[in-house]
Amino acid sequence: MIPIIPIFSLSSILKSALFSNTLSVCAFVTFVAVNKVWKDDVEANRPTSIQVQLLKDGVAEGAAVTLSKENNWTYTWTDLDPIHKWDVKELQVSGYKDPKYSSSEKDDVITITITNTFQPSPSDSRGPQKLPQTGQLNWPI
C-alpha cells in the first residue's frame, strides 16, 4: 500500500528555500527571477547589455541570458526542477566592482537582485586634477 501524504504538508515543504552566504538557492520552487540594479553611475557608463548564467547544482544550465534596458534588466526562468539547487551568476562587467547579490521569496518565486557599483578608472577625468609643475618656482632678482 502506498502511503498518502497530505497535500498541505508537501506544499509547505516545497515552498521552503535555504540560502547560503553566496546566495546559492537551494529552493523547492520552480521559478527563479533575476533583476539587475546599477548604483553610483550614469546610464552612459553602463554597458548596453550583460550576461547572467543560471546554475543547476553549481553547473551552468542552458545558455547565458542577456539583460538589457529593453527587458528592464530582468528575466525569469520557469518550470525548474524543484529537486535541484539553483543559482544565478553574473558574467564579468568591466568598469564595475564585483556584484552584490541579494534574494527574496514571494509566491514560490525566488528573486535574486544583482547590484553593480561603478568604479571609475584612475585615469577618469571626473573632477579637478592637479597640473604638473613646469618652469621655475623662484626667479632670481
Disulfide bonds with the S-S distance in Angstrom:
none
